[in-house]
Amino acid sequence: MYSIQALWTAAQHRLPITVVVLNNGGYGAMRAFSQLMKKAAPPGIDLPGLDFPALAAGHGCAGVRVERADDLAPALSEAFASAKPRLVEVLVDRAVPGLYGLD
């Protein structure tokens, strides 16, 4: 969500790039830091229900959501073969692993 507007620029310039979004339903780094610091998670870091392919379409860029590991390689192959910008959203586990090996 930091620079979603870059998709508009890519679409306007017809750049053959693929943007991959690892969607864990929020700001996972902030979740991990709050656990590391043994603090309550700050408000506003959970972002459920975002539809990145729809956001991409609104910026003039095609997008696809990948929910199963078996669907990732075909989605990436199709996106990489395109002469236009593409977004591939990959749903990932929202669990917070140990940060930097510090558990």
C-alpha positions in Angstrom: 0.0 0.0 0.0 3.0 2.3 0.2 3.2 2.9 -3.6 0.2 1.3 -5.3 0.0 4.4 -7.5 3.1 3.2 -9.3 0.8 0.8 -11.2 -0.8 3.8 -12.9 2.6 5.0 -14.0 3.5 1.5 -15.3 0.2 1.3 -17.2 0.6 4.8 -18.7 4.1 4.0 -20.0 3.1 0.5 -21.0 6.0 -1.0 -19.1 6.4 -4.7 -19.3 6.9 -5.3 -15.5 5.4 -7.7 -13.1 4.6 -6.5 -9.5 4.2 -9.3 -6.9 2.3 -8.4 -3.8 2.7 -10.9 -0.8 -0.6 -10.3 0.9 -0.6 -11.3 4.6 -3.6 -9.1 5.5 -1.7 -6.2 7.0 1.7 -4.8 7.9 3.4 -8.0 8.9 6.7 -6.3 9.8 4.8 -4.2 12.3 3.2 -7.3 13.8 6.6 -8.9 14.1 8.2 -5.8 15.7 5.4 -5.5 18.3 6.0 -9.2 19.2 9.8 -8.7 19.4 9.3 -5.7 21.6 6.7 -7.5 23.7 4.2 -4.7 23.0 0.6 -4.7 21.9 0.2 -4.4 18.2 -0.4 -0.8 17.1 -3.8 0.0 15.7 -4.3 0.1 12.0 -1.9 -2.7 11.0 -4.5 -5.2 10.0 -5.8 -4.6 6.5 -8.4 -7.3 5.7 -10.4 -7.4 2.6 -8.1 -5.5 0.2 -8.5 -6.6 -3.4 -5.2 -5.9 -5.1 -6.2 -7.1 -8.5 -9.2 -4.6 -8.3 -6.9 -1.8 -7.2 -4.6 -2.7 -10.1 -7.5 -2.6 -12.5 -8.5 0.8 -11.2 -5.0 2.0 -12.2 -5.2 0.5 -15.6 -3.2 -2.6 -14.9 -4.3 -6.3 -15.1 -4.0 -8.4 -12.0 -4.6 -11.8 -10.6 -4.9 -13.3 -7.1 -3.1 -16.5 -6.3 -4.5 -18.5 -3.3 -2.9 -21.9 -3.9 0.8 -22.7 -4.2 0.1 -24.8 -7.4 -1.3 -21.7 -9.1 1.7 -19.5 -8.5 4.0 -20.7 -11.3 1.4 -20.4 -14.1 0.3 -16.9 -12.8 3.9 -15.7 -12.8 4.7 -17.3 -16.2 1.7 -15.5 -17.7 2.6 -12.2 -16.1 6.2 -12.4 -17.2 5.2 -13.2 -20.8 3.0 -10.0 -21.0 4.2 -6.9 -22.8 2.1 -4.9 -20.4 2.3 -4.4 -16.6 0.8 -7.1 -14.5 0.1 -7.5 -10.8 0.2 -10.9 -9.1 -1.2 -10.9 -5.6 -0.1 -13.9 -3.5 -2.1 -14.7 -0.4 0.3 -15.8 2.4 -0.1 -16.9 6.0 -0.7 -13.9 8.3 1.1 -15.7 11.2 4.2 -13.9 12.4 7.4 -16.0 12.3 10.3 -15.2 14.5 11.9 -12.0 13.4 15.5 -12.3 12.4 15.7 -15.6 14.2 15.0 -13.9 17.5 12.2 -15.9 19.2 
